Amino acid sequence: VKLEESGGGLVHAGGSLRLSCIASGFAFEGYAMSWYRQAPGKTRELVAGIRRADGGIEYGDAVKGRFTIDRDDAQNTVYLEMTLLKPDDTAVYYCHAWNYGPLIYWGQGIQVTVSS
């Protein structure tokens, strides 16, 4: 099982980034996929999640209206489009998969840094 994040980096405030997470080793279409983030000294928090099948979506309050999550089951990939980035968005972003049961997988994380 592997979740491989890409697309992170350094961006100025107001800029945009697109994160990708390519999954392998499990039945991607049967899993809810999410992005979490953890800033230094803070707990890990939900950024956005997208359900299997009906594609229902939820966002963390801090990113509503600025971030968009999407999934491509044919490509086993989940995306996070981040716009109007703020310094407070600086964190390590983690890809997360959950099968609505006991199976949970995490990616290794990718750094996003927003400069003011």
N, CA, C and O of each residue as an XYZ file, in Angstrom:
464
protein
N       0.853     -1.186      0.000
C       0.000      0.000      0.000
C       0.887      1.233      0.000
O       1.867      1.320      0.739
N       0.517      2.179     -0.847
C       1.315      3.401     -0.922
C       0.428      4.574     -1.290
O      -0.436      4.470     -2.161
N       0.654      5.694     -0.613
C       0.053      6.973     -0.962
C       1.203      7.943     -1.186
O       1.950      8.250     -0.257
N       1.345      8.418     -2.393
C       2.478      9.269     -2.743
C       2.007     10.669     -3.083
O       1.356     10.891     -4.104
N       2.348     11.621     -2.204
C       1.958     13.013     -2.408
C       2.992     13.733     -3.264
O       4.180     13.413     -3.234
N       2.515     14.710     -4.024
C       3.396     15.568     -4.806
C       2.739     16.917     -4.987
O       1.543     17.075     -4.745
N       3.539     17.906     -5.419
C       2.998     19.225     -5.730
C       3.206     20.276     -4.669
O       2.808     21.426     -4.857
N       3.814     19.918     -3.565
C       4.058     20.905     -2.526
C       5.204     21.827     -2.877
O       5.798     21.717     -3.949
N       5.512     22.739     -1.966
C       6.624     23.646     -2.191
C       6.414     24.971     -1.512
O       5.625     25.096     -0.575
N       7.136     25.962     -2.003
C       7.108     27.322     -1.457
C       6.344     28.235     -2.406
O       6.577     28.233     -3.615
N       5.428     29.013     -1.838
C       4.630     29.928     -2.645
C       4.389     31.203     -1.837
O       4.362     31.171     -0.607
N       4.216     32.317     -2.532
C       3.901     33.574     -1.856
C       2.426     33.609     -1.463
O       1.590     32.940     -2.072
N       2.131     34.384     -0.456
C       0.737     34.569     -0.044
C      -0.092     35.048     -1.235
O       0.336     35.898     -2.015
N      -1.286     34.478     -1.348
C      -2.150     34.794     -2.481
C      -1.983     33.859     -3.656
O      -2.786     33.876     -4.589
N      -0.945     33.042     -3.618
C      -0.674     32.125     -4.710
C      -1.457     30.832     -4.618
O      -2.314     30.661     -3.752
N      -1.145     29.927     -5.530
C      -1.869     28.660     -5.628
C      -0.897     27.488     -5.750
O       0.227     27.627     -6.232
N      -1.364     26.350     -5.302
C      -0.656     25.092     -5.485
C      -1.680     23.994     -5.704
O      -2.826     24.104     -5.269
N      -1.258     22.938     -6.378
C      -2.117     21.767     -6.554
C      -1.380     20.540     -6.062
O      -0.342     20.161     -6.604
N      -1.925     19.930     -5.035
C      -1.352     18.698     -4.519
C      -2.009     17.501     -5.204
O      -3.194     17.526     -5.536
N      -1.220     16.467     -5.402
C      -1.727     15.200     -5.933
C      -1.313     14.074     -5.000
O      -0.267     14.132     -4.354
N      -2.144     13.063     -4.942
C      -1.834     11.869     -4.161
C      -2.194     10.658     -5.018
O      -3.363     10.412     -5.312
N      -1.179      9.919     -5.405
C      -1.395      8.712     -6.203
C      -1.374      7.501     -5.281
O      -0.424      7.293     -4.527
N      -2.432      6.709     -5.353
C      -2.585      5.551     -4.483
C      -2.280      4.265     -5.227
O      -2.524      4.153     -6.429
N      -1.750      3.306     -4.508
C      -1.508      1.988     -5.083
C      -1.590      0.939     -3.986
O      -1.359      1.217     -2.810
N      -1.928     -0.282     -4.409
C      -1.935     -1.387     -3.462
C      -3.254     -1.650     -2.774
O      -3.342     -2.551     -1.940
N      -4.290     -0.882     -3.100
C      -5.600     -1.126     -2.525
C      -6.668     -0.645     -3.502
O      -6.366      0.042     -4.478
N      -7.908     -1.008     -3.230
C      -9.022     -0.691     -4.133
C      -9.472      0.750     -3.909
O     -10.394      1.013     -3.137
N      -8.819      1.659     -4.584
C      -8.983      3.099     -4.379
C     -10.448      3.525     -4.413
O     -10.875      4.333     -3.588
N     -11.209      3.000     -5.342
C     -12.582      3.479     -5.535
C     -13.477      3.162     -4.341
O     -14.552      3.745     -4.204
N     -13.055      2.264     -3.495
C     -13.852      1.900     -2.331
C     -13.518      2.691     -1.077
O     -14.067      2.416     -0.010
N     -12.644      3.650     -1.186
C     -12.140      4.383     -0.033
C     -12.566      5.844     -0.080
O     -12.623      6.462     -1.143
N     -12.862      6.378      1.094
C     -12.938      7.822      1.253
C     -11.511      8.356      1.274
O     -10.627      7.782      1.911
N     -11.303      9.450      0.577
C      -9.965     10.053      0.502
C     -10.004     11.450      1.111
O     -10.962     12.199      0.917
N      -8.971     11.783      1.833
C      -8.923     13.068      2.519
C      -7.521     13.640      2.484
O      -6.537     12.943      2.236
N      -7.471     14.934      2.741
C      -6.215     15.627      2.993
C      -6.274     16.174      4.422
O      -7.266     16.781      4.827
N      -5.211     15.952      5.165
C      -5.023     16.532      6.481
C      -3.761     17.380      6.438
O      -2.952     17.274      5.516
N      -3.610     18.221      7.449
C      -2.374     18.991      7.550
C      -1.980     19.145      9.014
O      -2.814     19.078      9.917
N      -0.705     19.351      9.214
C      -0.183     19.563     10.562
C       0.894     20.633     10.506
O       1.925     20.478      9.852
N       0.628     21.707     11.203
C       1.595     22.796     11.323
C       2.438     22.570     12.574
O       2.013     21.858     13.484
N       3.626     23.167     12.630
C       4.489     22.991     13.801
C       3.775     23.397     15.088
O       3.204     24.484     15.173
N       3.811     22.523     16.078
C       3.207     22.818     17.370
C       1.701     22.682     17.420
O       1.089     22.987     18.444
N       1.084     22.229     16.328
C      -0.375     22.106     16.276
C      -0.770     20.659     16.003
O       0.033     19.856     15.529
N      -2.024     20.348     16.314
C      -2.526     19.007     16.040
C      -2.878     18.873     14.553
O      -3.117     19.861     13.859
N      -2.901     17.639     14.098
C      -3.267     17.387     12.707
C      -4.753     17.683     12.519
O      -5.574     17.306     13.355
N      -5.095     18.351     11.430
C      -6.479     18.737     11.193
C      -6.928     18.352      9.797
O      -6.132     18.279      8.861
N      -8.230     18.106      9.682
C      -8.813     17.793      8.380
C      -8.835     19.040      7.511
O      -9.286     20.100      7.945
N      -8.352     18.912      6.299
C      -8.428     19.985      5.311
C      -9.647     19.776      4.413
O     -10.467     20.677      4.240
N      -9.753     18.580      3.848
C     -10.862     18.268      2.947
C     -10.986     16.766      2.798
O      -9.992     16.044      2.875
N     -12.211     16.292      2.585
C     -12.446     14.876      2.371
C     -13.477     14.663      1.288
O     -14.391     15.470      1.121
N     -13.329     13.572      0.550
C     -14.272     13.239     -0.522
C     -14.623     11.767     -0.409
O     -13.746     10.904     -0.363
N     -15.931     11.492     -0.364
C     -16.394     10.117     -0.172
C     -16.259      9.312     -1.455
O     -16.088      9.871     -2.538
N     -16.338      8.002     -1.321
C     -16.411      7.127     -2.486
C     -17.801      7.242     -3.098
O     -18.725      7.787     -2.493
N     -17.921      6.728     -4.283
C     -19.205      6.609     -4.992
C     -19.872      7.957     -5.237
O     -19.749      8.503     -6.333
N     -20.587      8.519     -4.232
C     -21.352      9.734     -4.503
C     -20.482     10.981     -4.489
O     -20.939     12.059     -4.868
N     -19.232     10.845     -4.056
C     -18.315     11.973     -4.102
C     -18.660     13.115     -3.174
O     -18.233     14.248     -3.394
N     -19.440     12.826     -2.123
C     -19.755     13.876     -1.169
C     -18.491     14.469     -0.565
O     -17.522     13.749     -0.325
N     -18.494     15.761     -0.319
C     -17.291     16.489      0.068
C     -17.515     17.287      1.343
O     -18.605     17.809      1.578
N     -16.488     17.378      2.153
C     -16.493     18.294      3.278
C     -15.144     18.997      3.342
O     -14.121     18.459      2.919
N     -15.168     20.209      3.878
C     -13.965     21.027      4.016
C     -13.819     21.507      5.447
O     -14.807     21.737      6.144
N     -12.574     21.655      5.876
C     -12.323     22.326      7.125
C     -12.695     23.792      7.027
O     -12.587     24.389      5.955
N     -13.129     24.377      8.126
C     -13.596     25.763      8.106
C     -12.527     26.725      7.596
O     -12.845     27.719      6.944
N     -11.276     26.437      7.888
C     -10.203     27.371      7.541
C      -9.953     27.456      6.041
O      -9.328     28.408      5.574
N     -10.432     26.474      5.278
C     -10.094     26.441      3.846
C     -11.322     26.572      2.945
O     -11.186     26.628      1.723
N     -12.502     26.621      3.525
C     -13.721     26.718      2.708
C     -13.665     27.923      1.783
O     -13.315     29.029      2.195
N     -14.015     27.687      0.529
C     -14.022     28.755     -0.450
C     -12.675     28.991     -1.119
O     -12.587     29.741     -2.091
N     -11.627     28.356     -0.606
C     -10.284     28.557     -1.187
C      -9.689     27.264     -1.742
O      -8.933     27.295     -2.713
N     -10.022     26.140     -1.136
C      -9.463     24.847     -1.542
C     -10.555     23.993     -2.183
O     -11.734     24.103     -1.848
N     -10.132     23.147     -3.107
C     -11.058     22.222     -3.762
C     -10.431     20.839     -3.821
O      -9.292     20.676     -4.258
N     -11.192     19.843     -3.372
C     -10.736     18.450     -3.445
C     -11.462     17.759     -4.586
O     -12.632     18.029     -4.860
N     -10.745     16.868     -5.238
C     -11.347     16.097     -6.328
C     -10.643     14.746     -6.403
O      -9.527     14.592     -5.906
N     -11.295     13.779     -7.020
C     -10.688     12.463     -7.166
C     -10.919     11.936     -8.571
O     -11.918     12.255     -9.216
N      -9.984     11.129     -9.029
C     -10.078     10.463    -10.320
C      -9.864      8.978    -10.053
O      -8.729      8.522     -9.913
N     -10.955      8.233     -9.983
C     -10.842      6.830     -9.639
C     -10.129      6.024    -10.725
O      -9.510      5.001    -10.431
N     -10.211      6.473    -11.964
C      -9.509      5.776    -13.044
C      -8.001      5.902    -12.904
O      -7.252      5.032    -13.349
N      -7.561      6.990    -12.283
C      -6.125      7.235    -12.103
C      -5.664      6.987    -10.673
O      -4.502      7.224    -10.343
N      -6.583      6.503     -9.812
C      -6.242      6.259     -8.398
C      -5.582      7.482     -7.765
O      -4.583      7.369     -7.054
N      -6.157      8.645     -8.035
C      -5.524      9.890     -7.607
C      -6.553     10.812     -6.964
O      -7.693     10.911     -7.417
N      -6.130     11.474     -5.911
C      -6.924     12.527     -5.301
C      -6.109     13.812     -5.352
O      -4.891     13.805     -5.174
N      -6.813     14.914     -5.600
C      -6.165     16.213     -5.785
C      -6.645     17.201     -4.726
O      -7.740     17.071     -4.177
N      -5.808     18.176     -4.457
C      -6.206     19.305     -3.623
C      -5.723     20.567     -4.303
O      -4.526     20.854     -4.342
N      -6.672     21.316     -4.838
C      -6.371     22.604     -5.460
C      -6.459     23.666     -4.375
O      -7.503     23.838     -3.746
N      -5.368     24.371     -4.162
C      -5.291     25.360     -3.083
C      -5.076     26.735     -3.707
O      -4.097     26.952     -4.420
N      -5.977     27.646     -3.442
C      -5.863     29.004     -3.960
C      -5.889     30.003     -2.806
O      -6.213     29.653     -1.672
N      -5.544     31.244     -3.113
C      -5.530     32.321     -2.105
C      -4.806     31.867     -0.842
O      -5.285     32.059      0.275
N      -3.667     31.272     -1.046
C      -2.925     30.711      0.085
C      -2.468     31.793      1.049
O      -2.129     32.909      0.657
N      -2.472     31.423      2.330
C      -2.087     32.329      3.403
C      -0.914     31.711      4.172
O      -0.712     30.498      4.121
N      -0.152     32.530      4.872
C       0.929     31.959      5.698
C       0.417     30.915      6.686
O       1.133     29.965      7.003
N      -0.809     31.077      7.175
C      -1.379     30.098      8.111
C      -1.631     28.736      7.467
O      -1.888     27.759      8.171
N      -1.560     28.663      6.159
C      -1.716     27.375      5.472
C      -0.416     26.577      5.465
O      -0.391     25.426      5.031
N       0.650     27.186      5.942
C       1.931     26.486      6.003
C       1.829     25.273      6.922
O       1.456     25.394      8.088
N       2.162     24.115      6.387
C       2.034     22.866      7.136
C       2.573     21.716      6.292
O       2.892     21.880      5.115
N       2.664     20.568      6.916
C       2.866     19.329      6.172
C       1.480     18.766      5.855
O       0.651     18.592      6.749
N       1.242     18.488      4.594
C      -0.045     17.991      4.132
C       0.041     16.480      3.897
O       0.969     15.978      3.263
N      -0.958     15.777      4.431
C      -0.963     14.321      4.368
C      -2.179     13.811      3.601
O      -3.295     14.296      3.789
N      -1.954     12.858      2.763
C      -3.022     12.140      2.079
C      -3.497     11.003      2.990
O      -2.690     10.367      3.668
N      -4.805     10.754      3.002
C      -5.409      9.787      3.932
C      -6.463      8.979      3.197
O      -7.246      9.527      2.422
N      -6.481      7.690      3.439
C      -7.474      6.802      2.828
C      -8.150      5.980      3.920
O      -7.499      5.509      4.853
N      -9.471      5.815      3.791
C     -10.246      5.078      4.796
C     -11.312      4.271      4.087
O     -12.018      4.778      3.215
N     -11.421      2.995      4.473
C     -12.367      2.099      3.792
C     -13.712      1.998      4.506
O     -14.474      1.063      4.259
N     -14.010      2.953      5.388
C     -15.246      2.962      6.167
C     -15.282      1.802      7.158
O     -16.326      1.484      7.727
N     -14.145      1.189      7.349
C     -14.008      0.099      8.301
C     -12.717      0.256      9.058
O     -12.379      1.359      9.488
N     -11.984     -0.831      9.231
C     -10.773     -0.755     10.056
C      -9.504     -0.308      9.330
O      -8.467     -0.118      9.965
N      -9.573     -0.140      8.022
C      -8.366      0.138      7.261
C      -8.182      1.631      7.034
O      -9.056      2.297      6.478
N      -7.056      2.142      7.462
C      -6.678      3.543      7.278
C      -5.236      3.582      6.806
O      -4.368      2.900      7.351
N      -4.995      4.393      5.779
C      -3.638      4.559      5.265
C      -3.287      6.033      5.226
O      -4.139      6.888      4.979
N      -2.014      6.315      5.474
C      -1.497      7.685      5.431
C      -0.327      7.755      4.461
O       0.460      6.816      4.341
N      -0.229      8.885      3.774
C       0.972      9.180      3.027
C       2.052      9.699      3.957
O       1.811      9.921      5.143
N       3.243      9.891      3.411
C       4.351     10.347      4.254
C       4.316     11.851      4.502
O       5.012     12.350      5.386
N       3.523     12.564      3.740
C       3.388     13.998      3.931
C       4.248     14.799      2.979
O       5.293     14.342      2.516
N       3.783     16.007      2.699
C       4.524     16.900      1.820
C       4.425     18.321      2.375
O       3.368     18.748      2.840
N       5.529     19.034      2.318
C       5.591     20.374      2.901
C       4.991     21.417      1.952
O       5.284     21.450      0.757
N       4.148     22.257      2.533
C       3.651     23.450      1.847
C       4.038     24.649      2.716
O       3.702     24.705      3.899
N       4.737     25.590      2.124
C       5.170     26.780      2.839
C       4.680     28.007      2.101
O       4.939     28.172      0.909
N       3.971     28.868      2.814
C       3.435     30.097      2.228
C       4.129     31.276      2.896
O       4.023     31.468      4.107
N       4.829     32.051      2.109
C       5.555     33.205      2.633
C       4.683     34.449      2.571
O       3.835     34.589      1.689
N       4.902     35.341      3.512
C       4.093     36.579      3.561
C       4.723     37.684      2.738
O       4.181     38.787      2.667
